[in-house]
Amino acid sequence: NTAATEPVPSANESESVEATSAAAAQKTVITSDRLDVINTEKGNQFIFSGSVVIHGEDFIAECDRMEVRTDSSGKNDFGAISVIEATGNVVIQQGDRIASAGRALIHPTSDEVILEDNPKVKDGRGAVSGYRMILHGADRKISVEPGPDGEQPRVELPSLESIRDISNDE
Amino acid sequence: MRFHSRFLAASILTAITILSCGSLQAEVKPDAEVKSFTFRKFNDQGLRIWDLSGQEAVFVNDNVLRIIEMQLDITSTKDQEETRLRSPNAQIYVEDNMATGDGFLYVQGNGFNAEGKDWEWRGRERRIEINDGAKVTFDDAIRRILK
């Protein structure tokens, strides 16, 4: 008699079905050249490197390196994402708004994004840049901090013609 | 150290053989093949560390097993979290508590699934490395980023 337990599922069939269904659209998918997953006391740490792309519910972001930490402390859902740190040529696009920075810190549970290292946020109504920017998702506010060497926040408004176009569109 | 590793590998294969053939007088032969097996490893406190199962295992040498259709269920120290690794082809380095494979690896963990090729699992460091075409799907949806 053999001690075979439940049959071993074949891993040959391709598991990487493109995430196109509605359920998959709710999830967060990250691809990269390389990945390290480290299981720690507090949860899992994921280190992505090389052509990192993250697809969220209605946004996409790219960077050189990304670290994701999930939480198993019990405060949030088990395995929930607690923080995402993206570094190196960070570009985030959501709708018509594009943010670029050298570093981005995303806190999903508090709906907050911190942009550093030459951050800029641009959309159809103009562009904002500064030393450090905090995007408060909950109350849809962006705060821009001056730099230690006096770099002031900077707002670029679109040309008058396009403002007229925008007001005609509304 | 050499006697220790030989004894460890031999006892592992004896355990596998017993588990899979049910005979008590198992004889350990290099290149022995074992089919449809499950092997459990415990730590010094008697807690389960992992369950290794597969369609076929070939005993390559003292320290290395080659496994077809590998499934490795790893228990974290918190006992709630379990991570499952599956791969069509894997090499298990018994003494080093390590596994590698140049084919596909599928990982099911708490709140995520991961996959990719050319991989390595290091049990002591509780670390999985994927060196080609990594993809992770988190159950968690991230909504508001810029708006």
Chai-1 contact restraints between the chains, C-beta under 6 A:
chainA,res_idxA,chainB,res_idxB,connection_type,confidence,min_distance_angstrom,max_distance_angstrom,comment,restraint_id
A,N1,B,G22,contact,1.0,0.0,6.0,A-B,restraint_1
A,T2,B,S20,contact,1.0,0.0,6.0,A-B,restraint_2
A,T2,B,S36,contact,1.0,0.0,6.0,A-B,restraint_3
A,A3,B,L19,contact,1.0,0.0,6.0,A-B,restraint_4
A,A3,B,S20,contact,1.0,0.0,6.0,A-B,restraint_5
A,A4,B,S36,contact,1.0,0.0,6.0,A-B,restraint_6
A,T5,B,T38,contact,1.0,0.0,6.0,A-B,restraint_7
A,V8,B,S53,contact,1.0,0.0,6.0,A-B,restraint_8
A,V8,B,Q55,contact,1.0,0.0,6.0,A-B,restraint_9
A,V8,B,E69,contact,1.0,0.0,6.0,A-B,restraint_10
A,V8,B,Q71,contact,1.0,0.0,6.0,A-B,restraint_11
A,A11,B,R86,contact,1.0,0.0,6.0,A-B,restraint_12
A,A11,B,S87,contact,1.0,0.0,6.0,A-B,restraint_13
A,A11,B,P88,contact,1.0,0.0,6.0,A-B,restraint_14
A,A11,B,Y106,contact,1.0,0.0,6.0,A-B,restraint_15
A,N12,B,P88,contact,1.0,0.0,6.0,A-B,restraint_16
A,E15,B,Y106,contact,1.0,0.0,6.0,A-B,restraint_17
A,E15,B,E115,contact,1.0,0.0,6.0,A-B,restraint_18
A,S16,B,E115,contact,1.0,0.0,6.0,A-B,restraint_19
A,Q26,B,A141,contact,1.0,0.0,6.0,A-B,restraint_20
A,K27,B,T137,contact,1.0,0.0,6.0,A-B,restraint_21
A,T28,B,F138,contact,1.0,0.0,6.0,A-B,restraint_22
A,T28,B,D140,contact,1.0,0.0,6.0,A-B,restraint_23
A,T28,B,I142,contact,1.0,0.0,6.0,A-B,restraint_24
A,V29,B,T137,contact,1.0,0.0,6.0,A-B,restraint_25
A,I30,B,V136,contact,1.0,0.0,6.0,A-B,restraint_26
A,T31,B,K135,contact,1.0,0.0,6.0,A-B,restraint_27
A,S32,B,A134,contact,1.0,0.0,6.0,A-B,restraint_28
A,R34,B,N131,contact,1.0,0.0,6.0,A-B,restraint_29
A,L35,B,I130,contact,1.0,0.0,6.0,A-B,restraint_30
A,L35,B,A134,contact,1.0,0.0,6.0,A-B,restraint_31
A,D36,B,E129,contact,1.0,0.0,6.0,A-B,restraint_32
A,V37,B,I128,contact,1.0,0.0,6.0,A-B,restraint_33
A,I38,B,R127,contact,1.0,0.0,6.0,A-B,restraint_34
A,N39,B,S76,contact,1.0,0.0,6.0,A-B,restraint_35
A,N39,B,R126,contact,1.0,0.0,6.0,A-B,restraint_36
A,G56,B,I142,contact,1.0,0.0,6.0,A-B,restraint_37
A,E57,B,A141,contact,1.0,0.0,6.0,A-B,restraint_38
A,E57,B,R143,contact,1.0,0.0,6.0,A-B,restraint_39
A,F59,B,I145,contact,1.0,0.0,6.0,A-B,restraint_40
A,T70,B,G111,contact,1.0,0.0,6.0,A-B,restraint_41
A,S72,B,E81,contact,1.0,0.0,6.0,A-B,restraint_42
A,F78,B,N110,contact,1.0,0.0,6.0,A-B,restraint_43
A,G79,B,N110,contact,1.0,0.0,6.0,A-B,restraint_44
A,G79,B,G111,contact,1.0,0.0,6.0,A-B,restraint_45
A,A80,B,D140,contact,1.0,0.0,6.0,A-B,restraint_46
A,I81,B,F138,contact,1.0,0.0,6.0,A-B,restraint_47
A,I81,B,D140,contact,1.0,0.0,6.0,A-B,restraint_48
A,I92,B,I145,contact,1.0,0.0,6.0,A-B,restraint_49
A,Q94,B,I145,contact,1.0,0.0,6.0,A-B,restraint_50
A,Q94,B,L146,contact,1.0,0.0,6.0,A-B,restraint_51
A,Q94,B,K147,contact,1.0,0.0,6.0,A-B,restraint_52
A,R97,B,L146,contact,1.0,0.0,6.0,A-B,restraint_53
A,A99,B,L146,contact,1.0,0.0,6.0,A-B,restraint_54
A,P108,B,I142,contact,1.0,0.0,6.0,A-B,restraint_55
A,D111,B,R144,contact,1.0,0.0,6.0,A-B,restraint_56
A,V113,B,I145,contact,1.0,0.0,6.0,A-B,restraint_57
A,G137,B,R144,contact,1.0,0.0,6.0,A-B,restraint_58
